Amino acid sequence: MKIFGSVVLLFAAFFSSTKGDKSMYKMESYDNGNYKVMWKYDMITDMFYFNVTVKATGWVGFGVSKTKGGMKDYDVMVGGVDKSGKGYAKDYLTTEQAMPMPPDAEQNYNLTNSWEMNGYTSLMFSRKRDTGDTQGDVVIEPGMMYLIWAYHDMYDVNKTANYTFKKHTKRDAVEYTFIEPGFTKVAINNNYAMYWKYNAGEDMFYFKVMAKATGWVAFGVSTQGGGMNGYDVMIGGVNNGTGYIGVSHLKRVHVYAALNSSNGSQGKKKRTREHSSIYP
C-alpha cells in the first residue's frame, strides 16, 4: 500500500496466463510518409519501444528533446544497416547545429532488430524513459516535448571513422507528447504501476493503471489500512479485447474518481463515478 496524505492507496491484480499481450503501438508519419515511427511505453518496466521505417538506405536518426532550435541537447539515436547487412546504432547528445561527436560514453538506445529492403531501412530499438545518464540523455517527461527525426537517403555512418556521418537529407523537430501532461508515476512494485493527476478546476482525479497480469486488476482508496474495511475499489480488466469496469464494457478503461473538497468531510469522495474510454 502507498499513502497520499491521509488516504491509503490500494492495489491488486489477478495473474493469468490465458491471454496474450494486448499493448498497442502508436504510429506517426512524417516527410509525406517517407519517415514512419511506431512506439509504445511500458509503465511496468518504464521502457519505450520504437520501430522506425524510412524510405532511405543511408543513416536514420531518431530522438527526443525538451527544447527546439540550434540542435541544443537533442538526445538522438543514429543507426542503419551497413553494406554487409548488419544493423548498427549509436547514442548521441547534440550540443550545437553540427554533427554530434563523439558518441555518448553510456549507450542507452538498444537496437533489437534491423533490415534494409527495396530502398527502405527499418530499425527496432528501445530505451528507458529515465536512463539515469544525466550527462548524455534526456528524460522523457509527461507533457509536451519534441520528437526529432532525420535521415540521409543514401550514405551510412562511417564506422571506421569513429561513427562520423554526412549531413542529413531531411530532418525536423516536432512538438510531441509521449506521456500526458500533469501525471505523476507511482511504481508500486515490479508488476504494478500507476500514473495519476488531480485537476483542481474539475475537482477530479485521473488514474492510469498497468499491471503485469492478464486477469482482473483492482485499484482503490481508503482512509485506513488493514482488514479491508471501507475500501473504495475499482475492479476491471480486458476480456476478449474489450475493457470493462464492473458491468461496464469499454474498449479501453479510464477511471475518474471525484474528490469532494467542499463539504468539509475528511477524505470522503463524492458518490459519483464516471467511466470513459481513453482511446478512440
N, C-alpha and C positions, 0 to 999 in steps of 0.2 A: 504494500500500500504506500501511496505518496500523500503528503499533507500539503494543501494550499491554504495557509491561514488556519482557520478552524474547521476546514472541510476535508474529509478523508476521500481520496480518490480510489475507486475500486476498479479492479480489472480481473478478467478471467477469460479463458479460451478452452474450447474442447478440441483436442487434436485428433485428426482423422487422416488416413492415407488413401481415401477413396476418390479424391478429386485431384486434378492437375493444377498447375499454376495458371491463374486467370489474369495475371498482371498485363496491363495494356501499355503499349508504346504510344507516344505522341509523335506525330510526324510534321516536319516543316519543310518547305521548298523555297529555294532562293535562286537568283540568277536565271529566271524563266525556266525553272525546272532542271537546270544543269547541276545544281547542288541540293541534295536532299539529306536530311538528317532525321533519324528516328531515335528516341530516347525514352528512358523510364527511370524512376527513382524508387529505390527500395528503402523504405523507412527503417526496417529492421536492421539492415546492415549499414545504413547510412551511405549507400553506394549508388552512383549514377552509372547507367549503361547506355552507350551510344553506338549507333550504326550509321556511318556517313557514306553515301554513294554519290560519286561525282563523275560527270562526263568529261574525263581528262585522264591522261596517262602519266602525268607528272606528279609532283608532290601535292598533298592535300593538307590543309590546315583547319583546325577547329579549336575554339577556346571560349573562355568566359572572362568578363571584366566588370568592375563596378563603375568604370568611367569610359568615356569615349573621346577620342581625339588625340592625335600625336602618338598613338600606339604606346601610351604610357601604362604600364602594369597590366598588360594583356597576358593572361595565363593560357598558353596555347600548346596544342599538340601538332607537330608537323610529321606526317608519315606518308607512306605509299607502298608500292610494290616494285622492287628492283627488277633488272633485266633477267635475273635468274628465277624470278617468280616468288622471291622471299619478301614477306612483309617487314616493314620497319616503322618505328615511331619514336619520336623524341619529345621531351617535355621542355618548354622554354618559358621564360618570363621576359616580355619585351620591356625596354626602358626608353626607347625613342623610335621615331619613324625610320627604322632601318632593320636589316636582318638581325634577329636576336642571336647573340653569341656570348658565351658558349652555352650548350645545353645545361639545364639545371643539374646541380650536383646530386639532388634527390629526384629520381624519376618516378612520377606518380600517375602518369597515364599508362594503363596496362593494355597492350594490344593483345587481343584474343583470337582474331581471325582476320584474314585479308584475301582479296582476289582482284585480278585485273583481267577484263574480258571485253572484247568488242568495243574498245575505246572508253570503257568505264573502269573506275577504281572504287573499291569498296573496303572500308576499314571498320572493324568492330573493336571497341575498346571500353574501358571502364576507369573510374576514378572515385575516390572518396569525396563526399561533399566537403568535408574538412580534412585535408590530408595531414595537418599538423606541421606542414612545411611553411613557416611564416616568412621565410626568405624568398621562396620561389613559386608559391602557389596562392591562388585567390580562393577564399571560402565561398561556396555557393550559398547565399543567404536568402531567406524569404524576401519577396519584393522584387522590384524592377532591377534587372542587371542588363548586361549586354552579351549577346551571343556573337562570337567572332567567327567568320568563315572566310576562307581564302583558298586559292589553288593555282597551280601552274599547269597549263594544258598539255605540256609535253616533257618538261625537264624534271627529273627526280632530284632528290637530295644527294649531294656528293658525299658518300660515306667515307671516302678515302681522304677527304679534306676537312675533317672534323665536323661533318654534317652541315656544311655550308650549302646554300641553295640560291637559285636565281629569284629575282623579284616576281611577285605574283602576277598572274594574268588577270584575275578578278579577285575582289575582296570587298568585305563590308563589315560593319559592326551595327547590329540591330537591337533595339530595345526588346528585352525578353524577360519573362517571369518563369522561373523554374519551380519555385515554391511560392504559394500565395502569400501576399504581404500580411504582416501582423501576427503570424503564427509563431508559437514557441514550442520547441520539441521537448518531450519528456521521454527519455529512454527508460522504460520500466525494467526490462531485462533483455536477454538475447532473443526472446521470442515475441515480445510485445512492445510496441512503440506508439506514441501518440503526438499529434500536433494540436494545439488549442489556441484560441484567441477570444478576447472579450470586446464586443462593440458597445461602448458606453451609450452612444446615441440610440441604439436599438434596445439596450439593456438585454443583450443576447450573447450567449456563449456559443462558439463554433468548435466542433471537435472532428478530427480525422484520426481514425484508429486503424492500425495494421497489426495483425497477429500472424505469426508463422504457424498457421493452422488452417485446415480446410473444413472444420466443423463450425459450431456456433462461436460467436465472440461476444463477450459482455463488457460493459462499461457503466460506471455509475458514480454517484457521490453520496456521502453521508456525513453527518456531524459527529459521528462516533465510530470507533473501530472495534471489531470483536463481536461474536455472537450473531452476526448478520441481522441485527435488529434495526429496522428503519433504514435499510439500504435502498436507495432510489436508483434502479439499474435499467439499462437497455440491453436486450439480448437480440442479436441479429446475425446475419451471415449471407452467404450466397448459395442458392440451390438451383442447380441446372442452369447456371449463368444468370440467374435473376436474384438481385439483392432483396433482403427483407429485414424488417424490424417487427417482431411480434407477428401481427396478421397483415402488415403492410408489405407489398411486394413491389420493389423498385429495381431498376437496372443497376444503379449504384446507390449506396446509402450514405446520407449525411445527416447527423443528428444536431438539432438545435435545442439547447436547454436554456430556458429563460430564467434569469435570476431576478427575484422581486426585491429591489433595493429600497422601495419607497414605503413599505408597510411597517418598517421598524422591527421585523422579525429577525432572528439571529440565524442567518444562513438558509432559511427556508426558500424554496423555489416556487414560482407560480405554478398553478395547476394546469398549465398549458404545455403542450408538446407538439412541435411541428416536425414533419418529415419531408425531405426533399432529395431529389437526385442531384449529385454533384457532377455528373457527366451527362451530356445530351444523349 
